[in-house]
Amino acid sequence: MTTPGAELWLYLDAVTGQQKGPVPLIILKKLLRKGIVQPQQLVWTKRLSEWAAIVNVEPLAAYCHVWTMIWYYMAENAADSSKEATRTGPVTTQCLMQLFVKGEVDGMTFVWNQELDGWKPIGEVPLLKEFLQEANDDLDREMKLQEQASEVPIEYQVFENELTDVLVAEDGKQYVFDTESKTYITPVDKINEELACLQEALAEAKIEEPIALTVLTASANETNVDIDAAKKHKKKKKSDKWKRSKKNTWAYVNGLPLDVTVQEVHDHFAKCGVIQSDIVTGKPRIKLYQNKESGGLNGDGSVCYMKEASVELAVQLLDKSQIRPEWPIDVCPAEFQQKGGDFVKRKKKKIDTRAKIKMFEKEKALSWNEGEVNEPAGLRIVVIKHMFTPAEIEDEAYEKELQEDIYGECSKIGEMSKITLFAKHMDGVVVIKFASSGSAARCVEIMNGRFFAGRKLECGFWDGTDYTHRESKNEEQERADKFQEWLEEGSSSSDSEANDEEQKTKQDEKPAGAKEVHSSRRIPRVTAGSDDSDVESNDDAVNLNVVA
């Protein structure tokens, strides 16, 4: 009989409903701790006759119970150790483990909850033993990665400038050093500057060829001057040499099946972050390496993420995971080295300017926001799907009531700055921008998987997707025909007066004080209180700007 620790589990993705896995129990627990998998999601293993919620299946049910358990602990005074410890709480097991990792509590810290006879040191509580071991393993893994980074040979370490790459001003705003202007600018300003240059280049490319030839002829007399300037610039240019990139967004994988596909690798690694797309082809930047002799795959590959933090998460969650049943893989940060003795500079591909603009716009969507240090703007924006249907939102009363309900419920989670309803989107999309990423994360935790008006909500962080609706030619023609019919009907004043009289009669028949209420739609209520204190849209989106 298979032991619980050796069981392989399948689970359903809460957003797409697709089957994921198989993964061992230790990985599934790690997904629970990271919040990637929620206790209400369905799982399956060989000993189960049907899919069941995590909270109803052992040993995961007991694990979730302890993970959300409430504790009190004796916090020592950091400023004066001679003072007595004070009772602090309540906190969940998750928060307690975060304090343990930060060093604010340790194995000798006394804790208590309703299931204990009295106050006991954390290290002597059987319920916390497994979580403490997992926290220690995470710390050991992080220290090992830091040691590996410090052991990089000196010849691979590049120090181009002694200037600091990142500067945090007194007002808390973050700046980066621009090598061209030799000044510190905000990351968003840098992206906007590059985006403006590309858009200007795109506009110039649309100029007719005769005009371009005229400019070329007019500048022929300045050829000698340009050559001299180019020579001076060339002297200042640094010599070409291979340099190790400071930012590594590549994850290396070993042990892949020899018949694996790019899509299969993409689906397995996408759970840890957004995978970059090739700027020319639009395909995911995933490399599957081949055997030079046979020409087939050799089982190695690499995956390029949008953010560097996704690589670390992939190492933690996917290393030793199974991409197929009984087929484990090894995952680690990719390390690139120079091939051969001499550095041969690779020729840059000629990239369409439109593709560059698209890339920079996506980078801007996921870039650092203004005024908040080390907090991605994309992690403050939440997308909720299936809140309504396009037919329902045509009713103005329904739309207004929906906005009020969303504001009333989400304001309990945290401070909001903007609510956007994409009225014409088939998925009933609502985008909410919070003031902090903590509030957004809590919104995802509460709203994802909830049922609303008979529909299951999908809630997640915004990934830069444009949800604005663009009419097809058929829809545009249909709208024009309806408008023409409306004009023709409105040409008869008698018909208009009759319709007004009929409408007035219907209103008089309603009882006094009657109000239309859409009782089938109620947002799940959440408990008030939270410590956590842009999406552009077209005419199909309804914006509700929140005034603090």
C-alpha positions as CSV (number, residue, x, y, z in Angstrom):
1,M,0.0,0.0,0.0
2,T,1.3,3.5,-0.9
3,T,2.2,5.7,2.1
4,P,0.6,9.2,2.2
5,G,4.0,10.8,1.6
6,A,4.6,8.8,-1.6
7,E,1.2,9.5,-3.1
8,L,0.9,11.5,-6.3
9,W,-1.8,14.1,-6.4
10,L,-3.8,15.9,-9.2
11,Y,-5.5,19.2,-8.7
12,L,-7.8,21.5,-10.7
13,D,-6.6,25.0,-11.5
14,A,-9.0,27.4,-9.8
15,V,-8.8,29.9,-12.7
16,T,-8.8,27.7,-15.9
17,G,-10.3,24.5,-14.4
18,Q,-7.5,22.5,-16.1
19,Q,-6.0,19.4,-14.5
20,K,-2.6,20.0,-13.0
21,G,0.0,17.5,-11.7
22,P,0.8,14.9,-10.7
23,V,2.8,16.3,-7.8
24,P,3.9,14.6,-4.5
25,L,2.3,15.5,-1.2
26,I,5.2,17.7,-0.1
27,I,4.8,19.9,-3.2
28,L,1.1,20.2,-2.8
29,K,1.6,21.3,0.8
30,K,4.1,23.9,-0.4
31,L,1.6,25.2,-3.0
32,L,-0.9,25.5,-0.1
33,R,1.6,27.5,2.0
34,K,2.4,29.8,-0.9
35,G,-1.3,30.4,-1.6
36,I,-1.1,29.0,-5.2
37,V,-3.6,26.3,-4.2
38,Q,-6.6,27.1,-2.0
39,P,-8.2,24.8,0.5
40,Q,-11.5,24.7,-1.5
41,Q,-9.9,23.4,-4.7
42,L,-10.5,19.8,-5.9
43,V,-7.8,17.2,-5.7
44,W,-7.6,13.5,-6.6
45,T,-5.2,10.6,-5.8
46,K,-5.5,6.8,-6.5
47,R,-7.1,5.9,-3.3
48,L,-10.0,8.4,-3.9
49,S,-13.1,7.3,-5.9
50,E,-13.8,10.9,-7.0
51,W,-12.5,14.4,-6.9
52,A,-12.8,16.0,-3.4
53,A,-12.0,19.4,-1.8
54,I,-8.6,19.6,0.0
55,V,-10.3,20.4,3.3
56,N,-12.2,17.1,3.1
57,V,-9.2,14.8,2.3
58,E,-6.6,13.6,4.8
59,P,-3.8,14.3,5.5
60,L,-4.4,17.6,3.7
61,A,-7.5,18.5,5.8
62,A,-5.5,18.3,9.1
63,Y,-2.7,20.3,7.4
64,C,-5.0,23.1,6.4
65,H,-6.6,23.0,9.9
66,V,-3.3,23.6,11.6
67,W,-2.2,26.1,9.0
68,T,-5.2,28.4,9.8
69,M,-5.1,27.8,13.5
70,I,-5.1,30.8,15.9
71,W,-2.2,31.3,18.3
72,Y,-0.9,33.7,21.0
73,Y,2.8,34.1,21.7
74,M,5.0,35.8,24.2
75,A,6.9,38.6,22.3
76,E,10.2,39.8,23.8
77,N,11.0,43.5,23.9
78,A,13.6,44.0,21.2
79,A,14.7,47.4,22.7
80,D,15.2,46.2,26.3
81,S,15.6,42.5,26.9
82,S,15.4,43.0,30.6
83,K,11.7,43.7,30.4
84,E,9.2,40.9,30.6
85,A,7.7,39.4,27.4
86,T,4.2,40.6,26.5
87,R,1.4,38.4,25.2
88,T,0.8,39.1,21.5
89,G,-1.9,37.8,19.1
90,P,-4.0,36.4,17.8
91,V,-2.0,35.2,14.8
92,T,-2.4,32.3,12.4
93,T,0.1,29.5,12.0
94,Q,1.1,31.1,8.7
95,C,1.9,34.4,10.4
96,L,3.7,32.6,13.2
97,M,6.0,30.8,10.6
98,Q,6.7,34.2,8.9
99,L,7.8,35.6,12.3
100,F,10.0,32.5,12.8
101,V,11.7,33.0,9.4
102,K,12.3,36.7,10.2
103,G,13.8,35.7,13.6
104,E,11.2,37.5,15.7
105,V,10.3,34.2,17.4
106,D,12.3,31.1,17.8
107,G,12.0,27.5,19.2
108,M,12.0,28.8,22.8
109,T,9.2,31.3,22.3
110,F,6.1,30.3,24.4
111,V,2.9,29.9,22.5
112,W,-0.7,28.9,23.4
113,N,-4.0,28.1,21.7
114,Q,-7.2,26.3,22.7
115,E,-5.9,22.9,21.9
116,L,-2.9,23.1,24.3
117,D,-3.0,22.5,28.0
118,G,-0.9,25.6,28.7
119,W,1.9,27.8,27.4
120,K,4.6,25.8,25.7
121,P,7.8,26.5,23.7
122,I,7.2,26.4,19.9
123,G,9.8,23.6,19.6
124,E,7.8,21.4,22.0
125,V,4.4,21.7,20.2
126,P,3.8,18.6,18.0
127,L,1.3,20.5,15.8
128,L,4.0,22.9,14.7
129,K,6.8,20.4,14.2
130,E,6.2,19.8,10.5
131,F,5.8,23.6,9.7
132,L,9.0,24.4,11.6
133,Q,10.9,21.8,9.6
134,E,9.6,23.2,6.4
135,A,10.6,26.7,7.4
136,N,14.1,25.5,8.3
137,D,14.3,23.8,4.9
138,D,13.4,27.0,3.1
139,L,16.0,28.9,5.1
140,D,18.7,26.3,4.3
141,R,17.8,26.4,0.6
142,E,18.0,30.2,0.5
143,M,21.4,30.2,2.3
144,K,22.6,27.6,-0.2
145,L,21.6,29.8,-3.2
146,Q,23.4,32.8,-1.6
147,E,26.6,30.7,-1.1
148,Q,26.5,29.5,-4.7
149,A,26.1,33.2,-5.9
150,S,29.1,34.2,-3.8
151,E,31.2,31.4,-5.3
152,V,31.0,32.8,-8.8
153,P,34.6,33.0,-10.2
154,I,36.1,36.5,-10.2
155,E,36.6,36.4,-14.0
156,Y,32.8,36.3,-14.4
157,Q,32.1,39.2,-12.1
158,V,31.7,42.5,-14.0
159,F,32.0,45.9,-12.3
160,E,31.4,48.4,-15.1
161,N,30.7,51.4,-12.8
162,E,31.1,52.1,-9.1
163,L,27.8,54.0,-9.2
164,T,24.8,52.6,-7.4
165,D,22.2,51.1,-9.8
166,V,19.3,51.8,-7.5
167,L,18.7,54.8,-5.3
168,V,15.9,55.4,-2.8
169,A,15.2,59.0,-2.1
170,E,14.0,60.5,1.2
171,D,10.5,60.6,0.0
172,G,10.5,56.9,-0.6
173,K,10.6,57.1,-4.4
174,Q,12.9,54.7,-6.2
175,Y,15.4,55.8,-9.0
176,V,17.6,53.9,-11.3
177,F,20.9,55.1,-13.0
178,D,20.6,55.9,-16.7
179,T,23.9,55.2,-18.4
180,E,23.2,57.5,-21.3
181,S,22.2,60.6,-19.5
182,K,24.4,59.8,-16.4
183,T,21.5,60.7,-14.1
184,Y,19.0,59.0,-11.8
185,I,15.5,58.6,-13.2
186,T,12.4,56.6,-12.2
187,P,12.0,53.2,-13.9
188,V,8.7,54.3,-15.4
189,D,10.3,57.5,-16.8
190,K,13.0,55.3,-18.4
191,I,10.4,53.0,-20.0
192,N,8.4,56.0,-21.2
193,E,11.5,57.6,-22.7
194,E,12.3,54.4,-24.7
195,L,8.7,54.0,-25.7
196,A,8.5,57.6,-27.0
197,C,11.7,57.0,-29.0
198,L,10.3,53.9,-30.6
199,Q,6.9,55.6,-31.4
200,E,8.8,58.4,-33.0
201,A,10.9,56.0,-35.1
202,L,7.6,54.2,-36.1
203,A,6.1,57.6,-37.3
204,E,9.3,58.4,-39.3
205,A,9.1,54.9,-40.9
206,K,5.7,55.8,-42.4
207,I,7.1,58.8,-44.4
208,E,7.0,58.2,-48.1
209,E,10.1,56.9,-49.9
210,P,10.6,60.0,-52.1
211,I,10.8,62.2,-49.1
212,A,13.4,59.9,-47.5
213,L,15.5,60.0,-50.7
214,T,15.4,63.8,-50.7
215,V,16.6,63.9,-47.1
216,L,19.4,61.4,-48.1
217,T,20.5,63.6,-51.0
218,A,20.4,66.7,-48.9
219,S,22.7,65.1,-46.3
220,A,25.2,63.9,-48.8
221,N,27.3,67.0,-48.4
222,E,27.7,66.3,-44.7
223,T,29.1,62.8,-45.2
224,N,32.7,63.7,-44.2
225,V,31.5,65.4,-41.0
226,D,29.5,62.3,-40.1
227,I,32.5,60.0,-40.7
228,D,34.7,62.1,-38.4
229,A,32.1,62.1,-35.7
230,A,31.6,58.3,-36.0
231,K,35.3,57.8,-35.6
232,K,35.4,59.8,-32.4
233,H,32.4,57.9,-31.1
234,K,34.1,54.6,-31.9
235,K,37.1,55.4,-29.8
236,K,34.9,56.1,-26.8
237,K,33.1,52.8,-27.3
238,K,34.1,50.0,-24.9
239,S,35.8,46.9,-26.3
240,D,33.4,44.0,-26.9
241,K,33.6,41.2,-24.3
242,W,31.3,38.7,-22.8
243,K,29.6,39.8,-19.6
244,R,27.5,37.9,-17.1
245,S,24.0,39.6,-16.8
246,K,23.2,41.0,-13.4
247,K,19.5,40.0,-13.8
248,N,18.8,36.3,-14.4
249,T,15.3,35.4,-15.5
250,W,16.2,32.0,-16.9
251,A,15.5,28.7,-15.2
252,Y,17.4,25.6,-16.3
253,V,15.6,22.2,-16.3
254,N,17.2,18.7,-16.6
255,G,15.6,15.3,-16.9
256,L,12.8,16.2,-19.4
257,P,11.1,13.4,-21.4
258,L,12.7,13.0,-24.8
259,D,9.4,13.5,-26.5
260,V,8.3,16.6,-24.4
261,T,6.7,19.5,-26.2
262,V,7.2,23.3,-25.6
263,Q,3.5,23.6,-24.6
264,E,3.9,20.8,-22.0
265,V,6.9,22.6,-20.5
266,H,5.0,26.0,-20.6
267,D,2.0,24.6,-18.8
268,H,4.2,23.1,-16.1
269,F,6.3,26.2,-15.5
270,A,3.6,28.9,-16.0
271,K,2.3,28.3,-12.5
272,C,5.4,30.1,-11.0
273,G,5.1,33.3,-13.1
274,V,4.6,34.9,-16.5
275,I,6.8,33.4,-19.2
276,Q,8.4,35.8,-21.7
277,S,7.3,35.7,-25.3
278,D,9.6,36.2,-28.3
279,I,9.3,39.7,-29.5
280,V,9.3,38.6,-33.2
281,T,7.4,35.3,-33.2
282,G,5.2,35.8,-30.1
283,K,6.0,32.2,-29.0
284,P,7.1,31.5,-25.4
285,R,10.9,31.8,-24.8
286,I,11.5,28.1,-24.0
287,K,14.5,26.3,-25.3
288,L,14.6,22.5,-25.6
289,Y,18.2,21.4,-26.3
290,Q,19.1,18.7,-28.8
291,N,21.6,15.9,-29.0
292,K,24.2,16.9,-31.7
293,E,24.8,13.3,-32.8
294,S,21.2,12.0,-33.0
295,G,19.4,15.3,-33.6
296,G,16.7,14.4,-31.0
297,L,16.1,16.1,-27.6
298,N,18.6,15.4,-24.8
299,G,16.3,16.1,-21.9
300,D,17.6,19.6,-21.1
301,G,15.8,22.9,-21.5
302,S,15.5,26.4,-20.2
303,V,12.6,28.8,-19.5
304,C,12.7,32.6,-19.5
305,Y,10.4,34.4,-17.1
306,M,9.3,38.0,-17.1
307,K,10.5,38.6,-13.5
308,E,13.6,37.4,-11.7
309,A,11.6,36.3,-8.6
310,S,9.7,33.7,-10.7
311,V,13.0,31.8,-11.2
312,E,13.5,31.4,-7.4
313,L,9.8,30.3,-7.0
314,A,10.3,27.7,-9.8
315,V,13.3,26.3,-8.0
316,Q,11.4,26.0,-4.8
317,L,8.2,24.5,-6.2
318,L,9.2,22.6,-9.3
319,D,12.6,21.1,-8.4
320,K,12.1,17.3,-8.0
321,S,8.5,17.7,-9.2
322,Q,7.0,15.4,-11.8
323,I,6.2,16.8,-15.2
324,R,4.6,13.4,-16.0
325,P,3.7,10.5,-13.7
326,E,6.8,8.9,-12.3
327,W,9.0,11.4,-14.2
328,P,10.8,13.9,-11.9
329,I,12.8,16.8,-13.2
330,D,15.6,19.0,-11.7
331,V,15.2,22.8,-11.8
332,C,17.9,25.4,-11.0
333,P,18.8,29.0,-12.0
334,A,20.4,29.0,-15.4
335,E,24.1,29.8,-15.6
336,F,25.5,31.1,-18.9
337,Q,29.2,30.9,-19.8
338,Q,31.2,32.0,-22.7
339,K,31.7,29.4,-25.5
340,G,35.3,29.0,-26.6
341,G,38.3,31.3,-25.9
342,D,37.3,34.4,-27.9
343,F,34.0,36.3,-27.6
344,V,32.0,36.5,-30.8
345,K,29.4,39.2,-30.7
346,R,26.1,37.9,-31.9
347,K,24.3,39.9,-34.6
348,K,21.2,41.5,-33.4
349,K,18.0,40.5,-35.1
350,K,16.1,43.2,-36.9
351,I,13.0,43.7,-34.9
352,D,9.8,45.4,-36.0
353,T,9.3,48.7,-34.2
354,R,5.6,47.8,-33.4
355,A,6.8,44.6,-31.7
356,K,9.3,46.6,-29.6
357,I,6.5,49.0,-28.5
358,K,4.3,46.1,-27.5
359,M,7.1,44.7,-25.4
360,F,7.8,47.9,-23.6
361,E,4.1,48.5,-22.9
362,K,3.9,45.0,-21.4
363,E,7.0,45.7,-19.3
364,K,5.5,49.0,-18.2
365,A,2.4,47.2,-17.0
366,L,4.5,44.9,-14.8
367,S,7.0,47.6,-13.8
368,W,7.6,49.3,-10.5
369,N,5.0,51.8,-9.6
370,E,5.6,55.4,-8.6
371,G,6.1,56.3,-5.0
372,E,6.2,52.8,-3.6
373,V,9.5,51.0,-3.1
374,N,9.9,47.3,-4.1
375,E,6.2,46.8,-4.9
376,P,5.2,45.8,-8.5
377,A,2.2,47.8,-9.8
378,G,0.7,44.7,-11.3
379,L,0.4,43.1,-7.9
380,R,-1.9,45.9,-6.7
381,I,-4.4,45.3,-9.6
382,V,-6.9,42.5,-9.3
383,V,-9.1,41.0,-12.0
384,I,-12.4,39.4,-11.2
385,K,-14.3,37.5,-13.9
386,H,-17.9,36.2,-14.2
387,M,-19.3,39.1,-12.1
388,F,-22.0,39.8,-14.8
389,T,-23.0,39.1,-18.3
390,P,-23.1,41.7,-21.1
391,A,-26.9,41.4,-21.2
392,E,-27.3,42.1,-17.5
393,I,-25.0,45.1,-17.5
394,E,-27.2,46.9,-20.0
395,D,-29.6,47.6,-17.2
396,E,-28.4,50.9,-15.6
397,A,-29.9,50.0,-12.2
398,Y,-28.1,46.7,-12.2
399,E,-24.9,48.3,-13.1
400,K,-25.1,51.0,-10.4
401,E,-26.1,48.4,-7.8
402,L,-23.2,46.2,-8.8
403,Q,-20.7,49.0,-8.5
404,E,-22.0,49.9,-5.0
405,D,-21.8,46.3,-3.9
406,I,-18.3,45.9,-5.2
407,Y,-17.2,49.1,-3.4
408,G,-18.9,48.1,-0.2
409,E,-17.3,44.7,0.0
410,C,-13.8,45.4,-1.3
411,S,-13.5,48.5,0.9
412,K,-13.5,46.1,3.8
413,I,-10.5,44.4,2.4
414,G,-8.3,47.5,1.8
415,E,-8.1,51.0,0.3
416,M,-9.0,51.2,-3.4
417,S,-8.2,53.8,-5.9
418,K,-10.1,52.6,-9.0
419,I,-12.9,50.2,-10.1
420,T,-13.4,49.4,-13.8
421,L,-16.3,47.4,-15.3
422,F,-15.7,46.1,-18.8
423,A,-19.4,46.0,-19.8
424,K,-19.0,44.4,-23.2
425,H,-16.5,41.7,-22.2
426,M,-18.0,38.2,-22.5
427,D,-16.3,37.1,-19.2
428,G,-17.9,39.9,-17.1
429,V,-14.6,41.4,-16.1
430,V,-14.2,43.8,-13.2
431,V,-10.7,45.3,-12.5
432,I,-9.9,46.7,-9.1
433,K,-6.8,48.7,-8.2
434,F,-5.8,48.7,-4.6
435,A,-3.5,51.0,-2.7
436,S,-1.2,48.1,-1.6
437,S,-0.3,44.7,-2.9
438,G,-1.3,43.2,0.5
439,S,-4.9,44.3,0.1
440,A,-4.9,42.9,-3.5
441,A,-3.5,39.6,-2.3
442,R,-6.3,39.4,0.4
443,C,-8.9,40.1,-2.3
444,V,-7.6,37.3,-4.5
445,E,-7.7,34.9,-1.5
446,I,-11.3,35.8,-0.5
447,M,-12.9,36.2,-3.9
448,N,-11.3,33.4,-6.0
449,G,-13.5,30.4,-6.2
450,R,-16.6,32.1,-4.6
451,F,-20.0,31.7,-6.2
452,F,-21.9,34.8,-7.3
453,A,-25.3,34.8,-9.0
454,G,-24.8,31.1,-9.8
455,R,-21.4,31.7,-11.4
456,K,-18.0,30.7,-10.0
457,L,-15.7,33.8,-9.7
458,E,-12.2,33.8,-11.0
459,C,-9.9,36.3,-9.2
460,G,-6.3,36.8,-9.8
461,F,-3.6,39.5,-10.3
462,W,-3.6,41.5,-13.5
463,D,-1.0,40.3,-16.1
464,G,-1.3,43.2,-18.5
465,T,-4.1,41.8,-20.6
466,D,-6.3,44.4,-22.4
467,Y,-9.9,43.6,-21.6
468,T,-11.4,46.4,-23.8
469,H,-14.0,45.1,-26.3
470,R,-13.4,45.9,-30.0
471,E,-16.3,45.6,-32.4
472,S,-16.2,43.2,-35.3
473,K,-17.5,44.4,-38.7
474,N,-20.7,42.5,-38.2
475,E,-21.3,44.0,-34.8
476,E,-20.5,47.5,-36.1
477,Q,-23.0,47.0,-39.0
478,E,-25.6,45.6,-36.6
479,R,-25.3,48.6,-34.3
480,A,-25.6,51.0,-37.3
481,D,-28.7,49.3,-38.5
482,K,-30.3,49.5,-35.0
483,F,-29.4,53.2,-34.9
484,Q,-31.0,53.8,-38.3
485,E,-34.2,52.0,-37.1
486,W,-34.3,54.1,-34.0
487,L,-34.0,57.3,-36.1
488,E,-36.9,56.2,-38.4
489,E,-39.1,55.3,-35.4
490,G,-38.4,58.6,-33.7
491,S,-39.5,60.6,-36.8
492,S,-43.2,60.2,-35.9
493,S,-44.1,62.5,-33.1
494,S,-47.4,60.8,-32.5
495,D,-45.8,57.4,-32.0
496,S,-43.4,59.1,-29.5
497,E,-46.2,60.7,-27.6
498,A,-48.1,57.3,-27.4
499,N,-45.0,55.6,-26.1
500,D,-44.5,58.2,-23.5
501,E,-48.1,57.9,-22.4
502,E,-47.8,54.1,-22.2
503,Q,-44.6,54.4,-20.1
504,K,-46.2,56.9,-17.8
505,T,-49.2,54.5,-17.2
506,K,-46.9,51.6,-16.4
507,Q,-45.1,53.8,-13.8
508,D,-48.4,54.9,-12.2
509,E,-49.3,51.2,-11.7
510,K,-46.3,50.5,-9.6
511,P,-46.9,50.7,-5.8
512,A,-45.4,53.7,-4.0
513,G,-41.9,53.2,-2.8
514,A,-41.3,50.2,-5.0
515,K,-37.6,49.6,-6.0
516,E,-36.1,47.2,-8.4
517,V,-33.7,44.8,-6.6
518,H,-31.7,42.1,-8.3
519,S,-32.0,39.6,-5.5
520,S,-30.2,36.9,-7.5
521,R,-26.9,38.7,-7.2
522,R,-25.2,39.2,-3.8
523,I,-21.5,39.4,-3.3
524,P,-20.2,37.0,-0.7
525,R,-19.8,39.0,2.5
526,V,-16.3,39.3,4.1
527,T,-15.2,40.3,7.6
528,A,-14.3,43.9,8.0
529,G,-10.8,45.1,9.0
530,S,-7.5,45.0,7.1
531,D,-4.1,46.3,7.9
532,D,-3.4,46.7,4.2
533,S,-4.1,50.0,3.5
534,D,-4.0,51.4,-14.2
535,V,-5.9,50.0,-16.2
536,E,-6.8,52.2,-19.2
537,S,-10.1,51.5,-20.8
538,N,-12.2,52.5,-23.8
539,D,-15.9,53.5,-24.0
540,D,-17.0,49.9,-23.2
541,A,-15.5,50.1,-19.6
542,V,-17.3,51.9,-16.8
543,N,-14.8,53.5,-14.3
544,L,-15.6,54.2,-10.6
545,N,-12.8,56.4,-9.2
546,V,-12.5,56.0,-5.5
547,V,-11.9,59.1,-3.4
548,A,-10.0,58.4,-0.2
